[in-house]
Amino acid sequence: MAHTPTSSGGPLLHGPSDPEHDPTASYALEPGYVDALTKRIVSTSGETAEVHSPLNGQPLAHIPQSSDADVAEAFARARVAQEAWARTPLDERAAALLRLHDLILDRQSEIIDLIVWESGKARKHAFDEPMHVALTARYYARNARKHLHTRRHVGVVPVLTRVEVNRLPKGVVGIISPWNYPFTMALCDGLPALLAGNAVVAKPDQQSMLSALLGVELLAEAGFPQDLWQVVAGPGRRIGPQLVGSSDYVCFTGSTATGKVIARGCADRLIGCSLELGGKNPILILRDADLEKAAEGAVRACFSNAGQLCVSTERMFVADQIYDRFMERFVARTQSMSLGASMDWGVDMGTLISQAQLDGVTAHVDEAVAKGARVLAGGRARPDLAPYFFEPTILEGVNPEMACFADETFGPVVSVYRFHDETEAVARANEGQYGLNAAVYSKDGARARALAAQIKCGTVNINEAFGATFASIDSPMGGMRDSGLGRRQGTDGIYRYTEPQSVATQRAIRFAPMFGMSDEHYSKVMTANLRIMKKLGRA
Ligand code: NAD
């Protein structure tokens, strides 16, 4: 394990005083840097909450807390900013997104440093975050007109009814995000909201607040108006109701349990929401899979970000015919992963983010082992690496008596099962209430795609873990069943923040009897019209 100073070499962060492999060395952020970020939180309460770095458990920052009055103030400011922003030409809004894209790439090292300090994830997993936000910014900027320009639709009377559909902004969007992807989750859902002419009031998770605030600073540098993106802080249970109660739309990412609370709050107000929730994601290794590629992909599928990833694999179904050969490779690759809590490249898996996460993961593994599951790799906490570290773990013999059979672990733990035929594998993959992401490994793309259509998940990756769908921003991403409602990315990801408005201009005729026609005669003419239109092939 390496404990070294920040890799960015930038002036904003400084590393441990003794970088010589001292696990207790104290990471710290420049106080001025933290102050500059946290002053963006709308907070007058005088209260703060201390957060710790999972790299070493040492205090990282004191996050100012928002009261209900602060949340109300954030919405008031956002509403004023939104009115002017909605009148800003679409091309100008898109240009700000492209500037954000460049800024993120330029400041990548600083962003990644902060993510690692806050989350303890491996640097290569932190790298995914600025990449994903930059991809999202470019995609929506370049497709702004396609998604948002007023569009002609077919009118009821050919030529005489001209119909246009406008996409109007909803107003102020509330965004509640979790800690697992501090930069991505805080920003990516808000970018299409801004492009569509909305303002945002965001409530990132406490543990990932600094990365989220750095994102807000970059938005301002990119030229978005200062008040357009407000940030509030505090426990979700405390300020969540006020936030949901003031929003025109809510975008929530987090657990299924909290998602249901949010959905109820939105239902009471008749506002829309999108919910990106948990998963118990399956991977299917078919008998004709390339075993090396499948084993390599399976490691990424199960252990990226220490499994604290909504689309992470926790259930693996392997064809009988190749089970032993595949497992030999998968276990060997898992056991050779380089583990550590470090700012540097070269680590395959970092630490869990908190004591609560460690407790949950440990409880799942210990219970499964006590009830007869076998540990093929990992299985232990590693406090010698970092306070909340848990090894990448492969379990065999997991059954429905064990919590980790169906409940989301949200950690680096996968249960492996054999299957005999593919129909059975699909049926088992579809068990349970979740339906977020799946992966299939096979050399036969057509057969794998046919199986994918039978899997009840919002995304299915063939010969890849999760990145192929997640990084393809033009396609929708989200969950079926208890994994969510609505979709991020693509057209769905921006339309959710708009109100479609149909404007029809009628010429020459009216929708009532004309030329002295009786109502009865009119009804006959209209009925005949419908028959003719069908014969003419009109939609
Ligand atoms: P969580 O539901 O506890 O918290 C998520 C966010 O909601 C936090 O900001 C929290 O402060 C806030 N919150 C909590 N209670 C609230 C309430 N009553 N009202 C308003 N806000 C409230 O989830 P978590 O444990 O922090 O995150 C992990 C979960 O998120 C996992 O289940 C994971 O699968 C899921 N997740 C899903 C996706 C996805 O895209 N589908 C992405 C990341 C994480």
Boltz pocket constraint, residues with backbone or C-beta under 6 A from the ligand:
constraints:
  - pocket:
      binder: B
      contacts: [[A, 176], [A, 177], [A, 178], [A, 179], [A, 180], [A, 185], [A, 203], [A, 204], [A, 205], [A, 206], [A, 234], [A, 235], [A, 236], [A, 237], [A, 239], [A, 240], [A, 241], [A, 253], [A, 254], [A, 255], [A, 256], [A, 257], [A, 258], [A, 259], [A, 261], [A, 262], [A, 275], [A, 276], [A, 277], [A, 278], [A, 279], [A, 309], [A, 310], [A, 408], [A, 410], [A, 436], [A, 479], [A, 483], [A, 484]]
      max_distance: 6.0
